[in-house]
């Protein structure tokens, strides 16, 4: 086993501060009863994209899932209709992904002059938040090189983190994520991840446009050189109704690494 530092997802957070006296509201559906709100959301995934042409590495993070809510009220916290919400963030941009009960659902932004809320809303950090931070804490780990090592870590109840690396054109992307669900057999000698959501990048985009192309996916692998993703995409329920659903399978040649966290 070789050493490697990995993200400590239990202690890593996306933070932002809303101050309505300094920045106008652009992402909410109602007028809040507060002037300042500090938000802390844990991370589900960390994505690093290296651009070979510029030598620049961009970090993106995916927040844990939350729900649309009224903050600072005594009752009726959950908005109706309600949406799942996740944040994808770089140092200067946020991609806010909202998913209602169906894709035709229209909920207006506040103030209504801003129009309906989009499923995918990209905002500049400086336009919306007083300040933000991506607080990634690292921890030591050991790379597990064999199936036997992975199975042993499974039965030892050790936290595991995976890296899935893919390259295309000018980019090399590393998707780092905690392994939440893991299958393993000491008799038949196999492991298989079933975990997510993670960020799946679109590596055909220009550098300034990379965050806009990120999709949510779950990832499965049982070998070092391939992974299968199930990508969230608009999915028809019938002729009238479509929803956001993990329905688009995709198999890619990648490099997978499983890392045991040293507590």
Secondary structure, 3 states (H helix, E strand, C coil): CEEEEEECHHHCEEEEEEECCCCCCCCCCCCCCCCEEEEEEEEEEEEEEEECCCCCEEEEEEECCEECECCCCCCCCECCCCCEEEEEECCCEEEEEEECCCCCCCCECCCHHHCECCCEEEEEHHHHCCEEEEECCEEEEEEECCHHHHHHHHHCCCCEEEEEEEEECCEEEEEEEECCCEEEECCCCEEEECEEEEEECCCCCCHHHCHHHCEEEEEECCCCCEEEEEEEEEEECCCCCEEEEEEEEEEEECEEEEEEECC
